Amino acid sequence: MLDIEVIEDPAAAEASLDPIRTRILRELVEPGSATQLAAKVGLPRQKVNYHLKALERHGLVGLVEERRRGNVTERILQATAASYLISPAALASVAPDPHRFSDRFSAFWLLALAARMVQEMGQLIAGAAAARQKLATFAIDGEITFRSAADRAAFAEELGVAVTRLVDKYHDGGRDVPPGASAAAPPMGRKHRLLIALHPALKASSPKAGARRTARTPQTTALAAENPQAKEQDND
């Protein structure tokens, strides 16, 4: 079982969004049968079986084992992941395109980059799982409170300079050209994606505010993810 599975197929995404099926997926973090699920979700076993077949058809649950009970064979199923995330690929025709905005101060560009990261990481995780190899990733998540907009701008400027310095230091843009050679050899290392985000953090909802959430303090996130175009997988 994966910790998180990214759903890319539109039909699978639609199936997972049904409230009853979402409940079933949550219950099937631990293996269970239709009879056991029926008691937990308060539905007839036949109705639960209908939803289980739909989830199994889309690869969201899998068969763990079959148990013979008298004249009946009981199927034990389990969700393929503990949590699910729907990839922008499920809405490919209307998915956000990072190249459309390309403005580091644009909230829409930040959202498009985050959507691309979800899609790429989903493919990388699936590939690593199929190859039974570990995926080399790194992330930093934290919160910072600025006294003023000027401080926030200064922080962003210094962060950009620091990141540029580190990229210049470690980026393998190609080996040195030997004497007499016409072009540099291609880079020897594996390409990685780097994303650094700064956005206001959300204030926790209060009973009076209901579901409304408002901006509070800026939050920074730095993420390094592998390029999905690379075929090989890194080992730790």
C-alpha positions as CSV (number, residue, x, y, z in Angstrom):
1,M,0.0,0.0,0.0
2,L,1.2,3.5,-0.9
3,D,1.1,6.3,1.6
4,I,-0.3,8.6,-1.2
5,E,-1.6,7.7,-4.6
6,V,-2.1,10.4,-7.3
7,I,-5.1,9.7,-9.5
8,E,-4.6,10.7,-13.1
9,D,-7.4,8.8,-14.8
10,P,-10.6,11.0,-15.1
11,A,-12.9,8.0,-14.6
12,A,-11.0,6.9,-11.5
13,A,-11.1,10.4,-10.1
14,E,-14.9,10.6,-10.6
15,A,-15.3,7.2,-8.9
16,S,-13.2,8.3,-5.9
17,L,-15.2,11.5,-5.4
18,D,-18.5,9.7,-4.6
19,P,-19.0,10.3,-0.9
20,I,-19.9,6.6,-0.2
21,R,-16.8,5.4,-2.1
22,T,-14.6,7.9,-0.3
23,R,-15.9,6.5,3.0
24,I,-15.2,2.9,1.8
25,L,-11.6,3.9,0.8
26,R,-11.0,5.4,4.2
27,E,-12.3,2.2,5.9
28,L,-10.2,0.0,3.6
29,V,-6.9,1.3,4.9
30,E,-7.2,-2.0,6.8
31,P,-8.3,-5.0,4.7
32,G,-12.0,-5.9,5.0
33,S,-14.9,-7.7,3.3
34,A,-18.2,-6.3,1.9
35,T,-19.9,-7.7,5.0
36,Q,-17.6,-5.9,7.4
37,L,-17.9,-2.7,5.4
38,A,-21.6,-2.9,5.3
39,A,-21.8,-2.8,9.1
40,K,-19.4,0.2,9.2
41,V,-21.0,2.4,6.6
42,G,-24.6,1.4,7.3
43,L,-25.5,0.1,3.9
44,P,-26.7,-3.3,2.6
45,R,-23.9,-5.7,1.6
46,Q,-25.2,-5.7,-2.0
47,K,-24.9,-2.0,-2.2
48,V,-21.4,-2.1,-0.8
49,N,-20.4,-4.7,-3.3
50,Y,-21.6,-2.5,-6.1
51,H,-19.3,0.3,-4.9
52,L,-16.4,-2.1,-4.3
53,K,-16.6,-3.4,-7.9
54,A,-16.4,0.2,-9.2
55,L,-13.4,1.0,-7.1
56,E,-11.7,-2.2,-8.0
57,R,-12.4,-1.6,-11.7
58,H,-10.5,1.7,-11.5
59,G,-7.6,0.2,-9.5
60,L,-8.4,2.0,-6.2
61,V,-8.8,-1.2,-4.2
62,G,-7.2,-4.6,-4.7
63,L,-7.8,-8.2,-3.6
64,V,-5.8,-9.3,-0.6
65,E,-7.2,-12.8,-0.2
66,E,-10.2,-15.0,-0.6
67,R,-11.7,-16.9,2.3
68,R,-14.0,-19.9,1.9
69,R,-17.0,-19.7,4.3
70,G,-19.3,-22.7,3.7
71,N,-20.7,-22.3,0.2
72,V,-19.6,-18.7,0.0
73,T,-16.2,-17.2,-1.0
74,E,-15.5,-14.0,1.0
75,R,-13.3,-11.5,-0.8
76,I,-11.0,-9.4,1.4
77,L,-10.0,-6.1,-0.2
78,Q,-7.8,-3.2,0.7
79,A,-7.3,0.3,-0.6
80,T,-4.2,0.7,-2.8
81,A,-3.2,3.8,-0.7
82,A,-3.8,5.4,2.6
83,S,-4.6,8.7,1.0
84,Y,-5.4,9.9,-2.5
85,L,-4.7,13.1,-4.5
86,I,-6.3,13.9,-7.8
87,S,-3.8,15.0,-10.4
88,P,-4.4,17.9,-12.8
89,A,-3.9,15.3,-15.5
90,A,-7.4,14.1,-14.7
91,L,-8.5,17.5,-16.2
92,A,-5.9,17.7,-18.8
93,S,-7.8,19.9,-21.2
94,V,-8.2,22.6,-18.6
95,A,-5.2,21.9,-16.4
96,P,-3.1,25.0,-15.5
97,D,-0.1,25.6,-17.7
98,P,2.9,27.1,-15.9
99,H,4.2,28.6,-19.2
100,R,1.1,30.7,-19.5
101,F,2.0,32.9,-16.5
102,S,5.7,32.8,-15.9
103,D,5.7,35.6,-13.3
104,R,7.3,34.8,-10.0
105,F,5.0,37.2,-8.2
106,S,1.8,35.7,-9.7
107,A,-0.4,33.6,-7.4
108,F,-1.7,31.9,-10.5
109,W,1.8,30.9,-11.5
110,L,2.4,29.5,-8.0
111,L,-0.8,27.4,-8.3
112,A,0.2,26.2,-11.8
113,L,3.6,25.2,-10.5
114,A,2.1,23.3,-7.6
115,A,-0.3,21.5,-9.9
116,R,2.6,20.5,-12.2
117,M,4.5,19.2,-9.1
118,V,1.5,17.0,-8.1
119,Q,1.3,15.6,-11.6
120,E,5.0,14.9,-11.9
121,M,5.4,13.5,-8.4
122,G,2.5,11.1,-9.0
123,Q,4.3,9.7,-12.1
124,L,7.6,9.5,-10.2
125,I,6.1,7.7,-7.2
126,A,4.2,5.2,-9.5
127,G,7.4,4.6,-11.5
128,A,9.5,4.1,-8.3
129,A,6.9,1.7,-6.9
130,A,6.8,-0.4,-10.1
131,A,10.6,-0.6,-10.1
132,R,10.7,-1.3,-6.3
133,Q,13.1,1.6,-5.8
134,K,13.2,4.5,-3.5
135,L,12.7,8.0,-4.8
136,A,15.2,10.8,-3.8
137,T,13.2,13.9,-2.8
138,F,13.7,16.8,-0.4
139,A,11.3,19.3,1.1
140,I,11.3,22.1,3.6
141,D,8.0,23.5,5.0
142,G,7.8,26.4,7.5
143,E,6.1,29.7,8.4
144,I,7.6,33.2,8.7
145,T,5.9,36.4,9.9
146,F,7.0,39.6,8.2
147,R,6.7,43.0,9.9
148,S,6.0,44.8,6.6
149,A,5.6,44.3,2.9
150,A,9.0,45.8,2.4
151,D,10.5,43.1,4.7
152,R,8.7,40.4,2.6
153,A,10.1,41.9,-0.6
154,A,13.6,42.0,0.8
155,F,13.3,38.4,2.0
156,A,12.2,37.3,-1.5
157,E,15.1,39.2,-3.1
158,E,17.7,37.7,-0.7
159,L,16.2,34.2,-1.1
160,G,16.4,34.5,-4.9
161,V,20.1,35.6,-4.7
162,A,20.9,32.7,-2.3
163,V,19.2,30.1,-4.5
164,T,20.8,31.4,-7.6
165,R,24.2,31.2,-5.9
166,L,23.6,27.6,-4.9
167,V,22.3,26.6,-8.3
168,D,25.4,28.1,-9.9
169,K,27.6,26.2,-7.5
170,Y,26.0,22.7,-7.9
171,H,24.3,22.8,-11.3
172,D,26.0,20.4,-13.8
173,G,25.4,22.3,-17.1
174,G,27.9,20.1,-19.0
175,R,31.5,19.1,-18.7
176,D,34.4,21.2,-19.8
177,V,35.1,21.1,-23.6
178,P,38.4,19.2,-24.2
179,P,40.9,20.9,-26.5
180,G,39.8,20.4,-30.1
181,A,36.3,19.3,-29.3
182,S,33.4,21.1,-31.1
183,A,30.8,21.0,-28.3
184,A,30.5,20.2,-24.6
185,A,29.4,16.7,-23.6
186,P,26.0,16.4,-22.1
187,P,25.6,16.7,-18.3
188,M,26.5,13.5,-16.4
189,G,24.1,14.0,-13.5
190,R,20.3,13.5,-13.2
191,K,18.1,16.6,-13.7
192,H,16.0,17.6,-10.7
193,R,13.1,20.1,-10.4
194,L,13.4,22.9,-7.8
195,L,10.4,24.8,-6.6
196,I,10.4,27.5,-3.8
197,A,7.1,29.0,-2.8
198,L,6.1,31.9,-0.6
199,H,2.4,32.4,0.2
200,P,0.2,33.7,3.1
201,A,-0.7,30.9,5.5
202,L,-4.4,30.2,6.2
203,K,-6.0,31.0,9.5
204,A,-7.7,28.1,11.2
205,S,-11.5,28.2,10.9
206,S,-13.5,29.3,14.0
207,P,-17.1,28.3,14.8
208,K,-18.3,31.8,14.1
209,A,-16.4,32.1,10.8
210,G,-17.8,28.7,9.6
211,A,-15.9,27.4,6.6
212,R,-14.4,30.8,5.7
213,R,-10.6,31.0,5.9
214,T,-8.5,34.2,5.7
215,A,-4.9,35.0,5.0
216,R,-2.5,35.2,8.0
217,T,1.2,34.9,7.8
218,P,3.3,34.1,4.7
219,Q,4.5,30.5,4.5
220,T,7.5,29.3,2.6
221,T,7.9,25.9,1.0
222,A,11.0,24.7,-0.7
223,L,10.7,21.5,-2.7
224,A,13.2,19.5,-4.9
225,A,11.6,16.8,-7.0
226,E,13.1,14.6,-9.7
227,N,12.5,15.2,-13.4
228,P,9.8,12.8,-14.6
229,Q,11.5,12.6,-18.0
230,A,14.4,10.7,-16.6
231,K,13.9,6.9,-16.9
232,E,16.2,5.6,-14.2
233,Q,15.4,5.7,-10.5
234,D,17.8,6.8,-7.7
235,N,18.7,4.5,-4.9
236,D,19.3,5.8,-1.3
